Amino acid sequence: MSTQPSHNSQFTIHNFPISALLFDFGGTLDADGLPWKERFFRLWTAEGERVARERFDRAFYAADDALVGAIPESLPLEETAARLARGVADALGTADTSLPGRVSRRFCEEARQSLSESARLFERLAPRYRLGVVSNFYGNLAAVCREAGFEPFLGAAVDSTAAGCRKPDAAIFRTALRELGADVSESVFVGDSRERDMAGARGIGMRHVLLAGDSASEGLGACCPGDPVLRRLCDLEALL
């Protein structure tokens, strides 16, 4: 990943200067506040297999865990989603052998549109801020970011599998800040998970912005009093 030069931006959140922006990947850069498990469940149902939510969640978590550290670092998003879908199908005992492929293809089609929009957002932000991605991922985050067109704009892409720690562990956030050469007091984390992203950033004293998607219009509260809650990632620019 290329390292961005240091910039002292004139833009602020809560009257503090910002020099670096860190982002979650899944549910943030590839969708507006909707995590992978929710999208897989919606698509699984749409493609014809109705399954109890708790049972699906168990299958998804098992398939998700099985991929960690078990795939090539160069694996692209499409094959990552395909392997995850096949793992879910195996855990559920899905009889329709074509269903996992249909789900993963639709998942990637939807993700690519959001990833393209995120790449354009990064291009606009990069002249003013150092940018990084911090994700609980499978070991191939750098390849997926490269595929999405993020690489020219990123100073850090920290994959939990490679880092040996996962959000909300403070160590993974500190790793990203160190790679960016950024101070926590001038950095902001943007993510869709209150438990992993918001709690983790709060734990090291980093300002944080919740991407809540459509839940933002339903009154989903911020992590901390006065924190911004976004409905769409593109709304971030209005805060900066």
N, C-alpha and C positions, 0 to 999 in steps of 0.2 A: 504494500500500500504506500502511496506517496504521502509525504508529510507536508501539511499546509503551513505556510509561514504564519508567524504570530501577528494577530491584528487586535488592536484595542478598539472595539466597536463603539460607535456613538449611541447605539440602541441599548435599551435596558428593559428588564423586567423587575418590578418592585424597586426601581431606582438604583439598581446595582449594575455595574458594567458586565457585559457578556463577551467572552473571547472564544468559548467553545460550546458546541452543541453535540450531545450524545443521543443516539436513538436506539430503541429496541428494533428488532427486525420483524419477526412474525406477529401479525396483528397491528403493526404500526407502519412499516414501510411498504408492506404488501397488502394492506387492507386498512380501512379506517376504523380501528378500534375493535376488530372482530378476530379473536385468536383462532389458531388452526383447528383446535378441537371443535369449536362451534361451527366453523365452516364445513369441516368434514361431516359432522352430524347432519347438518342441513342438506348437504349434497347426497349423503347416504340415503336419507329419506326420500329426496327428490328422485333418486335413481331406482327406487322401488323396494327397498328393504326397510321395513319398519321394525325398530328395535327399541326396547326400553332404554331411557336415557342413561340410567346408572350402569346398565350392562354395556352400552356403547362406550361410556367414559372409561370403564375398566379396560376394555379392549384397546381403546386408543392409547391409554397410558402405557399398557404393556408393549404395544407396537412402537411407541415413541421411545421408550427406554431401551428397547432392543437395538435401535439404530445408533445410539450414542457410542461413538468410537468404533463402530463396526462397518463404516462405509469409507470409500476412498475420499481423500481431501479434495479431489477434483470433481466429485459427483455434482452434476447440475441439478437445478431445482426440479425439473420434470421427473427425473429418475428418483430423486429424494422423495417426492410426493408419491410416486408409484410404489416404491418400496414400503412406505408408511401405509398406504392403502392396502397393499397385499398383507401386511402384518395385521391390520385391523380385521380384514376378512378372515384370516386364519384364526384369530382369536375368537371371532364371532361364529365361525363355522359357516360362513356365507356360501350358499349353494350356487349362486350365479357367479361363475368364474370371470365373467366380463365386467361385473359391477365395479371392482376396484379400479380398473383402467378407466372407466367412464368417469368415476369420481375424481381421480387424480388429474385427468385431462381438463375437466371443468374447473377444478381448483386452480390449476396453473393458468388457464385462460383468464380467470378473474384476477389472479395475482399479478399477471404481467401488466395489465392496465394500470394498477396502482403503483407497481414498481417503476413504470415509465414516468408517471407523474412525480414520484419521489426523486428520480434521477434529475428531472428538470428543476425540482425544488432545490436539490443539492447544488446544481449548477448556479442557481441564483444566490444561494447562501455562501458558497465557498469563498468568494472574494472578501467576505467580511468576517467569517468565523472558521475556526478549526472544527472539522466534523469527524465524528466517529460513530461506529455501530457496536453495541454490546448486546450479545444474544445468548440465551441458553439454546445451543445448537448441537449439531451432530459431528462436528469436525471439519465441515466443508463450507463454513460461512464465507471465507474469503473468496472461494470459487463462485458461490451464489451471488455475492456482491459484485464480483467482476462481470458475471453474466448479465446482471441488471444494469450495468453501466455506471456503477457507483465509484469504481476504483480511482478515477482521476481526482475525485473530490474528497477522498477519505484519508485521514491521517492515522486511523486505527480501525481495525475490524476484529473485535475480541470475541472469540468463540469459547464458550464455557468448556467444551471438551478439550480444546488445546490449552486453555488457561488452567485447567484443573480446579475450577471453582465455578459456582453458579449463582446467578442472581437469586435472592437478594444479598448474597455474601458481599461484604464491602470490598474484598480483595479484587473482584472482577471489575468493579468501577475504578478502583485505584490503578489497576493495570492500564485501562483505557486512558485515564488522565495522564499517566506517566508517558505513554506512547505519544500522546498529543502534546506533551509539554505544557499542560494546562493546569491551572490552579482550581481547586474545587469551588472557591468563592466566586469565580468568574465563569462557571460552567452550569449548564442546564441539561437535565435528562428528560427526554420525551418518550413515553411508552404507554401501553394500553392496560398493563396489569398493576392493580393497586398493591397486590401482595409481593410481587417480584420487583417491578420497576420503581414504583413510588416509594415503597418501604425501603428498598435498597439504597436509592438516592438519598432519601431522608436520613438514613443511618450514617452517611458520611458527611452530612451537612450540605448536600448539593440541591439546588433548586430543581423542581420537577414539575412537569406539565402532563396531565392525564389526557390521553386520547380516548374518549369514551364512545365515539361513533354515535349511533342513533340514541344511545342511552343518555347522552348529554341533554337531549331535549326532554328526557323523562325525569330530569332533576337529579341525576347521579352526582353526588357531592365530590368535592376535591379531596385529595389526601389530607391536606392541611388547610386551615382557614385562610382564605384569600388566594389560594393557588388557582391558576387557570385550568379550565376543563374545555377541551376542544371537541368539536363534532367531526371535523375533517382535518387531516394533517396540513392541508394547504392553508388553513386558518392560522397556522403558527406565525406566518410572516407578519400578520397584523399585530402580533404581540411584541415583535422585536424592534 
